[in-house]
């Protein structure tokens, strides 16, 4: 969501706006938001569109204007205490919830509820400050994507949506689906990886889970918000065709899967136009081409105008006073009165917001504030299952699972005696039990900090599961750590990389952990490395260690999940949702565009360099060998694939095959189907992910899997006709363990097909 730390230049520019008076209706407490007992639009037997129109025609002009203007919901004295915005005299509406993201007034006389908005996609977040909410944190979005598990994604979304509802929120600012074009992006941990199908489906399922609680979820940040450096001014430049086959396709899949009631437009410019006033993104693609019925809200501080933004399709200004003016309050009313924004446009803005409230049930199901009803124990089980499903075993030479004969296990570094790390910024959830790692000089004290751990210690979880002596060393003194490692049957080194909103990160571990791992591995060949990172990192020590586990940011019960995987209580089943590059020169942009020291530079980022060939597609196209491939992940068992078949009933390509657990332990596998087109198809990359399944099997058990490939994944997009076109010819179907580990291939001949912009 937001960026709180503003430069002096930005503060000066914002000064007049922050000091300005909020609309009159924001100053007076609202009446109780109870719907009239008998009104046509409260009849739940009617469809959403009918109810929306019945209510809309009853609204006054000022009531419509209420719905399109959102307030930041945290008091200014908190901001002033941090010294970010000197002299800001802002008080949120009294009806808003403490330490929350935003608030929008409803219309009590018509039963339209207030909108209480909370960050974000891993749980109910709080702003930095006094008395934050303590809630259950899911693993990072990257970790959930690494599960490749639709059901886990839905259950995780349902869990945090329930906590949001019981905390009094009916809008959750979740659903981050920005593709990983830039592995240094500090917000990659919030998102769903590099592939449009995987990211769109997994994030869409999470959105569907959130909205199952009769609250609104967003999908964000629309679009091409792929780096934090200069994110307020940078222009993401890309062609329509390339975008439709990559980032926009990810959003399209997420919207089709989750049906989010709101889309949050991004900070950055797209082809030199602000995303929140891009007629191309908001009107043409989203509302016209995709037929989206919900509303577009701005990110906090992403609205830059009244007339251009309203006419381009922005429906709700969010988080005032983070913008320079209250554009969608008095100025919008004046623009309508003077004919610069048509009355029909305001009606459409209000209509879309009402549709979102009706379609999710947020209108009919008032949110309680019933924090005492949150079942933290049950919710902890949900987040633990998510963490376990997303942990990826990258390398294993036989050290894992930990041998039951080990007498001494030495654990080093990463504050593993205290807990597990989380990512920073507006998505920060503060966990039950508080932050166990304090006052150690770690990370920024202000936004996007403070650096926060969850008090679920991997060391304590290992002690509870192992008969061996488990000894912890903090790793601060490398020589002392090496000495401790020499006497161990096995050494487990924890390496962390903290990332957060508003900044980009180097692809390396924090606190000299790379040197620590290297030294320990030289001293003891039986070294296991457990990584907790926001995304890919380099591993200069890889050849010297016996096993590597990627645990991401594993959430509230991450320590328990890590210990269960290490000890073999469960088999790891995660697969990489991103490619781990071996070096910077393998990236489309080895040097990050922009200047992190300047918030005003208008950086031009050329995404047409790779176009739609993101991640593994870029590596395929350029013939590059990654450190670890997209889709890679090991287990404690082995799996065999056979009987690969294809069928083309109607115009759909279906792929079937049999998976057998050929090992000795129960485990889950993720067979992946890739497709490769003839040269005449005009693809930018040699192959695409066409589908997958996650299969849990006992030893010796088999299962037949069928995957249907969406026609858009077989097609090229034609911008002139706005159609998806499948070229006639022979297509290769690849059954694989990862993007670089093909097991079986077959060829299918497809006829030329043409689909509309929605893939129909």
C-alpha positions in Angstrom: 0.0 0.0 0.0 1.5 3.2 1.2 4.9 4.9 1.6 5.0 6.9 4.8 8.4 8.3 4.7 8.2 11.5 2.7 11.1 13.7 1.6 11.3 17.3 2.6 10.4 18.3 -1.0 7.4 16.0 -0.9 6.4 17.4 2.5 6.5 20.9 1.2 4.4 20.0 -1.8 1.9 18.3 0.4 1.7 21.1 3.1 -1.3 23.0 1.8 -3.2 19.8 1.3 -2.6 18.3 4.7 -3.5 21.6 6.4 -6.7 21.8 4.3 -10.1 21.0 5.8 -11.6 17.7 5.1 -15.1 17.6 3.6 -17.8 18.7 6.1 -19.3 15.3 6.2 -16.0 13.9 7.5 -16.2 16.0 10.6 -19.5 14.9 12.2 -20.1 11.5 13.7 -22.3 9.4 11.5 -25.6 8.0 12.7 -25.9 4.3 13.3 -25.6 2.5 10.0 -28.8 0.5 10.1 -30.7 -0.2 6.9 -34.4 0.7 6.7 -36.5 -2.4 7.6 -38.3 -2.6 4.3 -36.6 -1.3 1.1 -36.4 -2.8 -2.4 -32.7 -3.0 -2.4 -32.5 -5.1 0.8 -34.3 -8.0 -0.8 -31.5 -10.6 -1.1 -33.7 -12.6 -3.6 -32.8 -9.9 -6.2 -29.6 -10.1 -8.2 -26.7 -7.8 -7.5 -27.2 -5.6 -10.5 -30.9 -5.0 -9.8 -30.2 -4.2 -6.1 -27.5 -1.8 -7.1 -29.7 0.1 -9.5 -32.6 0.3 -7.0 -30.3 1.8 -4.4 -28.4 4.1 -6.7 -31.5 6.0 -7.9 -32.3 6.8 -4.2 -29.0 8.5 -3.6 -28.4 12.2 -3.5 -25.4 13.8 -5.1 -23.6 14.4 -1.8 -24.3 10.8 -0.8 -22.6 9.6 -4.0 -19.7 11.8 -3.3 -19.3 10.3 0.2 -18.6 6.8 -1.3 -15.8 7.9 -3.6 -13.6 9.6 -1.0 -11.5 7.7 1.5 -9.7 8.9 4.6 -6.4 7.7 6.2 -7.5 6.1 9.5 -4.4 6.8 11.7 -4.0 9.9 13.7 -1.4 12.6 12.7 0.3 12.6 16.1 1.6 9.1 15.3 3.2 10.4 12.1 4.5 13.5 13.7 6.1 11.5 16.5 8.2 9.8 13.8 9.1 13.1 12.3 8.0 12.1 8.8 5.5 14.9 8.1 6.2 18.0 10.2 3.2 20.1 11.1 0.6 17.7 9.8 -2.7 18.4 11.6 -4.8 15.5 10.5 -7.3 13.6 12.6 -9.1 10.6 11.1 -12.8 10.3 11.4 -13.9 9.2 14.8 -15.7 6.2 13.3 -12.5 4.8 11.9 -10.7 2.0 13.7 -7.4 2.6 15.6 -4.2 2.0 13.7 -6.0 1.0 10.5 -5.4 1.8 6.8 -8.5 3.7 5.8 -12.1 4.7 6.2 -15.0 5.6 3.8 -18.3 7.0 5.0 -21.4 5.1 4.2 -25.0 6.5 4.0 -26.9 5.5 7.2 -30.4 6.6 5.9 -30.1 4.1 3.0 -28.3 1.3 4.9 -25.0 1.7 3.1 -22.3 0.7 5.5 -19.1 2.5 6.3 -16.1 1.0 4.7 -13.4 0.1 7.3 -10.2 -0.8 5.4 -7.3 -2.9 6.6 -4.0 -4.0 5.1 -3.1 -6.6 3.8 -2.5 -10.0 2.1 -0.8 -11.9 4.9 -3.2 -10.9 7.7 -4.8 -8.0 9.5 -2.0 -5.4 9.7 -1.5 -2.4 11.9 0.3 0.8 11.3 3.4 1.4 13.3 2.7 2.9 16.6 0.9 2.5 19.9 -1.0 -0.7 20.7 -1.0 -2.5 17.3 -3.4 -5.4 16.7 -1.9 -8.8 17.4 -3.2 -11.1 14.7 -2.3 -14.4 12.9 0.2 -13.9 10.1 0.2 -16.1 7.0 3.5 -16.9 5.3 4.5 -14.3 2.7 2.6 -14.2 -0.6 5.7 -15.7 -2.2 5.6 -18.7 0.2 1.9 -19.3 -0.5 2.7 -19.2 -4.2 5.4 -21.8 -3.5 2.8 -24.2 -2.2 1.3 -24.5 -5.7 -1.8 -25.4 -3.7 -5.2 -23.8 -4.6 -6.9 -25.2 -1.5 -4.2 -23.9 0.9 -4.4 -20.5 -0.8 -8.2 -20.4 -0.3 -8.0 -21.5 3.3 -5.4 -18.9 4.1 -7.4 -16.2 2.6 -10.5 -17.4 4.4 -8.6 -17.3 7.7 -7.3 -13.8 7.4 -10.6 -12.6 6.1 -12.3 -14.0 9.1 -9.8 -12.2 11.4 -10.4 -9.0 9.4 -14.2 -9.3 9.8 -14.0 -10.1 13.6 -11.7 -7.1 13.9 -14.4 -4.8 12.4 -13.1 -4.5 8.8 -15.1 -5.0 5.7 -12.4 -4.2 3.2 -9.1 -6.0 3.0 -6.3 -4.5 0.9 -5.0 -7.9 -0.2 -4.4 -9.8 -3.5 -0.9 -8.7 -4.6 -0.3 -10.2 -8.0 2.5 -8.1 -9.5 4.8 -10.4 -11.5 8.5 -10.6 -10.5 10.1 -8.8 -13.3 12.7 -7.4 -10.9 14.0 -9.9 -8.3 15.4 -7.0 -6.2 11.9 -5.6 -5.7 11.4 -5.1 -1.9 7.7 -6.1 -2.2 8.2 -9.4 -4.1 7.5 -11.2 -0.8 3.9 -9.9 -1.0 3.3 -11.2 -4.5 2.7 -14.5 -6.3 5.9 -15.0 -8.3 6.8 -14.7 -12.0 4.3 -16.8 -13.9 0.9 -15.3 -14.8 -1.0 -18.6 -14.5 0.5 -19.6 -11.1 0.3 -16.1 -9.6 -3.1 -15.3 -10.9 -4.7 -18.6 -9.8 -3.1 -18.7 -6.3 -3.8 -15.1 -5.5 -7.3 -15.4 -7.0 -8.0 -18.3 -4.6 -6.8 -16.2 -1.7 -9.1 -13.4 -2.7 -12.0 -15.8 -3.0 -11.2 -17.0 0.5 -11.1 -13.5 1.9 -14.4 -12.6 0.3 -16.1 -15.8 1.6 -16.4 -13.8 4.8 -18.7 -11.2 3.2 -16.0 -8.6 3.0 -14.3 -6.9 0.1 -10.9 -7.8 -1.2 -8.8 -5.8 -3.6 -6.4 -7.1 -6.3 -3.3 -5.0 -6.6 -1.2 -3.1 -7.6 -2.6 -2.5 -11.1 -0.2 -2.6 -13.0 3.5 -3.1 -13.7 4.5 -2.0 -10.2 7.6 -4.2 -10.3 10.2 -2.1 -8.4 10.1 0.2 -5.4 12.9 2.5 -6.5 11.3 5.7 -7.7 7.9 4.0 -7.6 6.0 7.3 -7.4 7.5 8.6 -10.6 9.0 5.7 -12.6 7.3 4.8 -15.9 6.9 1.2 -16.7 7.1 1.1 -20.5 5.7 -1.9 -22.3 3.7 -2.8 -25.4 0.1 -3.9 -25.2 0.8 -7.3 -26.6 3.6 -8.1 -24.2 1.5 -6.9 -21.3 -1.6 -8.8 -22.2 0.5 -12.0 -22.3 2.2 -11.4 -18.9 1.3 -9.0 -16.1 -2.2 -8.2 -17.4 -2.9 -11.8 -17.9 -2.0 -12.5 -14.3 -4.5 -9.9 -13.2 -7.1 -11.3 -15.6 -6.6 -14.8 -14.1 -6.8 -13.4 -10.5 -10.0 -11.5 -11.3 -11.7 -14.4 -13.0 -10.7 -16.7 -10.1 -11.4 -14.5 -7.1 -13.9 -11.9 -8.4 -12.5 -9.2 -6.2 -14.9 -6.3 -5.6 -12.1 -3.8 -6.0 -8.9 -3.2 -8.0 -6.2 -1.0 -6.5 -4.3 1.0 -9.1 -0.6 1.5 -8.6 1.8 4.3 -7.8 3.9 4.1 -10.9 3.3 5.5 -14.4 2.6 3.2 -17.3 3.9 4.4 -20.6 4.3 7.8 -18.9 0.7 8.1 -17.6 0.0 7.6 -13.9 -1.6 4.1 -13.4 -4.5 5.7 -11.5 -5.3 8.0 -14.3 -4.6 5.6 -17.2 -7.6 5.4 -19.5 -5.9 2.5 -21.2 -5.6 0.4 -18.0 -8.8 1.4 -16.2 -11.4 2.0 -18.9 -10.1 0.1 -21.9 -8.6 -3.0 -20.5 -10.2 -3.5 -17.1 -13.7 -2.3 -17.5 -14.4 -2.6 -21.2 -12.3 -5.5 -22.4 -12.6 -7.6 -19.2 -16.1 -6.5 -18.3 -15.0 -5.8 -14.7 -18.0 -4.6 -12.6 -16.2 -3.6 -9.4 -14.6 -0.4 -8.5 -11.0 1.0 -8.8 -9.5 2.5 -5.6 -6.2 4.3 -5.6 -3.2 3.3 -3.6 -2.6 5.7 -0.7 -1.0 8.7 -2.3 -1.5 7.6 -5.9 -4.2 10.0 -6.9 -2.8 13.1 -8.7 -5.8 14.9 -10.2 -9.6 15.2 -10.2 -10.8 15.5 -13.8 -8.2 13.2 -15.5 -8.4 10.6 -12.8 -12.2 10.5 -12.7 -12.6 10.4 -16.5 -9.9 7.8 -16.8 -11.8 5.4 -14.6 -10.6 5.9 -11.0 -13.7 5.3 -8.8 -12.4 6.1 -5.3 -9.6 8.2 -3.9 -8.1 6.4 -1.0 -6.1 7.5 2.1 -6.5 11.3 2.1 -4.3 13.2 3.1 -1.6 11.2 1.5 -2.5 12.8 -1.8 -1.8 16.5 -2.5 -5.5 17.4 -2.4 -8.9 16.0 -1.6 -9.5 15.5 -5.3 -12.6 13.4 -5.1 -14.4 15.6 -2.5 -15.2 19.3 -3.2 -13.1 19.5 -6.4 -15.0 16.5 -7.9 -18.3 18.1 -7.0 -17.3 21.3 -8.7 -15.9 19.5 -11.8 -19.3 17.8 -12.2 -21.2 21.0 -11.7 -19.1 22.6 -14.4 -19.4 19.7 -16.8 -15.7 18.6 -16.8 -16.8 15.3 -15.3 -20.2 14.0 -16.5 -22.9 13.2 -14.0 -22.9 9.7 -15.5 -19.3 9.2 -14.4 -20.1 9.9 -10.8 -23.1 7.6 -11.0 -20.9 4.9 -12.4 -18.4 5.4 -9.6 -21.1 5.0 -7.0 -22.7 2.1 -8.9 -19.4 0.1 -8.9 -18.9 0.6 -5.2 -22.4 -0.4 -4.4 -22.0 -3.5 -6.6 -18.9 -4.4 -4.6 -20.8 -4.1 -1.3 -23.7 -6.2 -2.6 -21.8 -8.8 -4.5 -19.6 -9.8 -1.5 -22.4 -9.6 1.1 -20.7 -6.7 2.8 -23.9 -4.7 2.5 -26.1 -7.3 4.1 -23.7 -8.6 6.8 -22.5 -5.8 9.1 -19.1 -6.4 10.5 -18.9 -6.8 14.3 -16.0 -5.9 16.4 -15.7 -9.2 18.1 -12.0 -9.8 18.6 -12.7 -12.2 21.5 -14.2 -14.6 18.9 -11.0 -15.1 17.0 -9.9 -18.7 17.3 -6.1 -18.1 17.3 -5.4 -21.8 17.8 -7.4 -22.9 14.8 -5.9 -20.1 12.7 -2.4 -21.0 13.7 -3.0 -24.4 12.2 -4.0 -22.8 8.9 -0.9 -20.7 8.7 1.3 -23.6 9.7 -0.1 -25.8 7.0 0.5 -22.9 4.5 4.1 -22.6 5.7 4.8 -26.3 5.5 3.3 -26.5 2.0 5.5 -23.6 0.8 8.9 -24.6 2.2 11.2 -25.6 -0.7 14.0 -28.1 -0.4 16.5 -26.8 -2.9 19.4 -29.1 -2.3 19.9 -32.3 -0.3 22.8 -34.7 -0.4 21.3 -36.9 2.3 21.5 -34.7 5.3 17.7 -34.3 5.5 15.6 -35.4 7.1 17.8 -35.1 10.2 19.2 -38.5 11.3 17.6 -39.8 14.4 21.1 -41.1 15.4 22.5 -37.5 15.6 23.6 -36.8 19.2 24.4 -33.1 18.8 22.8 -30.5 16.5 24.3 -27.0 16.4 22.0 -24.2 15.2 23.6 -21.0 14.2 22.3 -17.5 13.4 19.2 -15.9 12.1 17.8 -15.4 15.7 16.5 -18.9 15.3 16.4 -19.2 19.1 13.8 -16.5 19.2 11.5 -16.8 16.1 11.0 -16.3 12.4 11.4 -13.1 10.4 8.6 -11.2 8.5 8.7 -8.7 5.7 8.2 -5.0 6.3 5.9 -2.2 5.2 2.1 -1.8 5.1 1.5 -5.5 5.1 3.2 -5.9 8.5 1.1 -8.1 10.8 2.1 -8.0 14.5 1.8 -11.4 15.9 0.5 -12.9 19.1 3.2 -12.7 21.8 4.9 -9.6 20.4 8.3 -9.2 18.7 10.9 -11.3 20.4 13.9 -9.6 18.7 14.2 -6.1 20.0 16.8 -3.4 20.4 19.5 -5.2 18.5 20.0 -2.4 15.9 18.2 -4.4 13.2 16.5 -2.6 10.3 14.8 0.8 10.3 12.9 1.9 13.3 10.4 3.9 11.1 8.4 2.7 8.1 8.9 0.2 6.5 10.2 -1.1 9.8 10.5 -2.0 12.5 12.0 -5.3 11.6 9.6 -7.9 13.2 9.9 -11.5 14.2 7.2 -13.9 15.2 7.9 -15.8 18.5 7.8 -19.3 17.2 11.4 -20.5 17.6 12.8 -23.1 15.2 15.3 -24.0 17.9 12.6 -24.7 20.5 10.6 -26.6 17.9 13.6 -28.7 17.1 14.3 -29.5 20.7 10.7 -30.7 21.1 11.2 -33.1 18.2 14.7 -34.4 18.5 16.5 -36.7 21.0 19.7 -35.0 20.1 21.3 -32.2 22.1 20.3 -28.9 20.3 22.7 -26.1 20.9 22.2 -22.5 19.6 25.0 -20.0 18.7 24.1 -16.5 17.5 26.8 -16.5 14.8 27.9 -12.9 15.6 31.5 -14.1 16.2 32.3 -16.2 13.1 35.3 -17.9 14.7 33.3 -18.9 17.7 30.6 -20.2 15.4 33.1 -22.3 13.5 34.4 -23.7 16.8 30.9 -24.7 17.8 30.2 -26.3 14.4 33.2 -28.6 14.5 31.8 -30.7 17.3 28.4 -31.2 15.8 26.9 -34.2 14.1 25.0 -31.7 11.9 25.0 -27.9 11.7 22.0 -25.9 10.7 22.7 -22.3 9.7 19.8 -19.8 9.4 20.3 -17.0 6.9 17.8 -14.2 6.6 17.1 -11.4 4.1 14.8 -8.6 5.3 12.9 -6.8 2.6 10.1 -4.2 2.8 7.9 -1.8 1.0 9.5 1.5 -0.3 12.9 0.0 -0.9 14.6 -2.6 -3.1 17.1 -5.1 -1.9 20.4 -6.7 -3.0 20.1 -10.4 -3.7 22.1 -11.5 -0.7 21.7 -12.4 3.0 21.8 -9.9 5.8 24.4 -9.5 8.6 27.3 -11.1 6.8 25.5 -14.4 6.7 27.1 -15.5 3.4 30.6 -15.4 5.0 29.3 -17.2 8.1 27.8 -20.0 6.1 31.0 -20.3 4.1 33.2 -20.5 7.2 30.9 -23.0 9.0 30.6 -25.3 5.9 34.4 -25.4 5.6 34.5 -26.5 9.2 31.7 -29.1 9.0 30.6 -30.7 5.7 27.4 -31.7 7.3 25.9 -28.2 7.1 22.3 -27.5 6.4 21.2 -23.9 5.4 17.7 -22.6 6.1 16.9 -19.4 4.3 14.2 -16.9 5.2 14.1 -14.4 2.4 11.7 -12.2 0.5 12.6 -13.8 -2.8 15.7 -15.1 -4.7 19.2 -14.7 -3.3 22.6 -15.6 -4.6 24.4 -18.6 -2.8 28.2 -18.3 -3.2 28.6 -21.1 -0.6 26.2 -23.5 -2.4 28.7 -26.2 -3.4 30.0 -26.4 0.1 26.8 -27.2 2.0 24.9 -30.5 2.1 21.3 -29.1 2.1 19.5 -25.9 1.5 15.9 -25.2 2.6 14.0 -22.1 1.4 11.4 -21.2 4.1 10.6 -17.6 2.9 8.8 -15.5 5.5 6.9 -18.4 7.1 4.4 -16.6 9.3 3.1 -17.1 12.8 3.9 -20.8 13.1 7.0 -20.7 10.9 9.4 -22.1 13.4 7.2 -25.2 14.0 6.8 -25.7 10.2 10.6 -25.5 9.6 11.3 -28.0 12.4 8.7 -30.4 11.1 10.3 -30.4 7.6 13.9 -30.7 8.9 13.1 -33.7 11.1 11.0 -35.5 8.5 7.8 -35.2 10.4 6.5 -34.1 7.0 8.1 -34.2 3.6 8.8 -30.8 1.9 6.4 -30.1 -1.0 7.0 -26.5 -2.0 8.2 -25.6 -5.5 9.8 -22.4 -6.6 7.4 -19.8 -8.0 10.4 -17.8 -9.2 13.7 -18.4 -10.9 16.8 -18.0 -8.8 19.4 -16.3 -11.0 23.1 -17.3 -10.7 24.3 -13.7 -11.2 23.1 -10.2 -12.0 24.3 -10.4 -15.6 21.6 -13.0 -16.2 18.8 -10.4 -15.6 17.2 -8.3 -18.3 18.4 -5.3 -16.4 21.6 -6.1 -14.5 21.6 -2.6 -13.1 18.4 -1.5 -11.4 16.8 1.5 -13.1 16.4 4.7 -11.2 18.0 6.4 -8.2 16.9 5.4 -4.7 18.3 8.7 -3.4 16.0 10.8 -5.5 12.2 10.7 -5.1 11.6 13.0 -8.0 13.5 11.4 -10.9 11.2 10.2 -13.7 12.9 6.9 -14.4 12.0 5.2 -17.6 11.9 1.4 -17.2 11.9 -0.6 -20.4 9.9 -3.8 -19.9 9.9 -4.5 -23.6 13.5 -5.8 -23.1 11.9 -9.1 -21.9 8.3 -8.3 -22.9 6.2 -11.3 -21.9 9.3 -13.5 -21.4 9.5 -13.1 -17.7 11.6 -15.3 -15.4 12.0 -18.9 -16.7 10.9 -17.7 -20.1 13.7 -15.2 -20.3 16.2 -17.9 -19.2 14.9 -20.2 -21.9 15.0 -17.5 -24.5 18.6 -16.5 -23.7 19.8 -20.1 -23.1 20.8 -19.2 -19.5 21.3 -21.7 -16.7 19.8 -20.5 -13.4 21.0 -21.3 -9.9 17.6 -22.9 -9.3 14.8 -23.2 -11.8 11.2 -22.1 -11.6 9.1 -25.1 -10.3 12.1 -26.7 -8.7 11.7 -28.5 -5.3 12.8 -31.8 -3.8 11.0 -34.2 -1.4 11.9 -37.0 0.9 10.4 -39.4 -1.6 10.6 -40.1 -5.4 7.9 -40.0 -8.0 7.5 -41.5 -11.4 5.4 -40.2 -14.3 4.0 -42.2 -17.2 1.1 -42.5 -19.7 1.3 -38.9 -20.9 -1.7 -38.3 -23.2 -3.3 -35.3 -24.9 -6.8 -34.8 -26.2 -8.5 -31.9 -28.0 -12.2 -32.3 -27.4 -13.8 -29.2 -28.9 -11.3 -26.4 -28.8 -9.8 -27.3 -25.4 -6.4 -29.0 -24.9 -6.4 -31.5 -22.1 -3.3 -33.3 -20.8 -3.5 -36.5 -18.7 -0.8 -38.6 -17.0 -0.2 -40.9 -14.0 1.9 -40.0 -11.0 3.3 -42.7 -8.7 5.0 -42.4 -5.4 8.0 -44.7 -6.0 9.6 -43.9 -2.6 9.3 -45.0 0.9 7.5 -42.1 2.6 4.2 -40.3 2.0 4.8 -37.1 0.2 3.3 -34.5 -2.2 4.4 -33.9 -5.7 3.8 -31.0 -8.1 3.8 -32.3 -11.7 3.9 -29.4 -14.2 2.7 -29.2 -17.7 4.5 -26.8 -20.1 3.6 -26.1 -23.7 5.8 -25.0 -26.6 4.4 -23.6 -29.9 5.5 -23.7 -33.5 7.5 -20.7 -34.7 4.5 -19.4 -36.6 2.7 -18.7 -33.3 4.8 -15.6 -32.5 5.6 -16.5 -28.9 8.2 -14.4 -27.1 9.5 -17.5 -25.2 10.2 -21.1 -26.0 7.6 -22.5 -23.6 4.9 -21.5 -21.1 3.4 -23.1 -18.0 0.1 -24.6 -19.1 -1.1 -26.2 -15.8 -0.2 -28.2 -12.8 -1.6 -30.2 -9.9 -0.5 -31.0 -6.4 -0.8 -34.6 -5.6 -0.4 -36.2 -2.1 0.5 -39.9 -2.4 1.4 -42.7 0.0 4.3 -45.0 -0.9 3.3 -47.1 -4.0 0.1 -45.1 -4.6 -0.7 -43.8 -8.1 -3.1 -41.1 -9.3 -4.2 -40.1 -12.8 -4.1 -36.3 -13.2 -5.9 -34.3 -15.9 -4.9 -30.7 -16.7 -6.8 -28.4 -19.1 -4.8 -25.7 -20.7 -6.4 -22.3 -21.0 -6.5 -21.3 -24.6 -4.8 -17.9 -23.8 -1.7 -19.9 -22.8 -1.6 -21.4 -26.3 -2.2 -18.1 -28.1 -0.7 -14.8 -29.1 -2.6 -11.6 -28.4 -3.4 -9.4 -31.4 -3.8 -5.8 -30.2 -5.4 -4.6 -33.4 -8.4 -7.0 -33.2 -8.2 -7.6 -29.5 -8.2 -11.4 -30.0 -6.3 -14.4 -28.7 -5.1 -16.4 -31.7 -3.9 -20.0 -31.6 -1.8 -20.7 -34.7 -2.3 -24.0 -36.5 0.5 -26.5 -36.1 2.3 -29.0 -33.9 2.6 -28.0 -30.2 4.9 -29.8 -27.8 3.5 -30.8 -24.5 6.1 -31.3 -21.8 5.5 -33.1 -18.5 8.2 -31.8 -16.1 9.4 -31.6 -12.5 10.5 -28.0 -13.1 11.0 -25.5 -16.0 14.4 -27.2 -16.7 13.6 -30.8 -15.7 11.4 -32.4 -18.4 10.3 -36.0 -17.8 8.2 -36.8 -20.8 7.1 -35.0 -24.1 4.5 -35.5 -26.7 3.2 -33.6 -29.7 -0.3 -32.5 -30.4 -1.6 -30.8 -33.6 -3.9 -27.9 -33.1 -6.2 -26.2 -35.6 -6.2 -22.4 -35.9 -8.5 -20.9 -33.3 -9.5 -17.3 -32.4 -10.8 -16.2 -29.0 -12.1 -12.9 -27.8 -10.3 -10.6 -25.4 -11.6 -12.7 -22.5 -10.4 -16.0 -23.9 -13.9 -17.1 -24.9 
